[in-house]
């Protein structure tokens, strides 16, 4: 995975997908809340390739990657570690059924989009932005 650690802080590159279907969105359990499904980018891997790989590893489905929605620079503390995360979020579609009973997918659940605003979702801006996706790529900085 593409990650740099200097003993006090970590920098990582993560990619995620917005997968919506019939008024629901697929979210992944994370410590303290939920995140969009995805994962870390490997060295020499493009973000689109990483998202395809992560969705296959976690859900066992091939996805179609749509447009880039957000570029997020996210700075936060996680368990006493300062994290600088660079996150790219794409719109995605899956033509296959997603079997949430699979081992990796047990952490994945479909949630009604209208309930997302009251959930603990990281990064937080998604709670109010996920209902209506941006028409153009948005750059978001979070400190």
Protein Blocks (a to p, Z undefined) as FASTA:
>chain_A
ZZddehjaccdddddddddeehiacddddehiacdedddddehiafklmmmmmmmmmnop
acdddddfbdcdddddeehiacdddddddddddfbdcdfkbmklmmpccddfklmmmpcc
ddfklmmmmmpccfbdcddddZZ
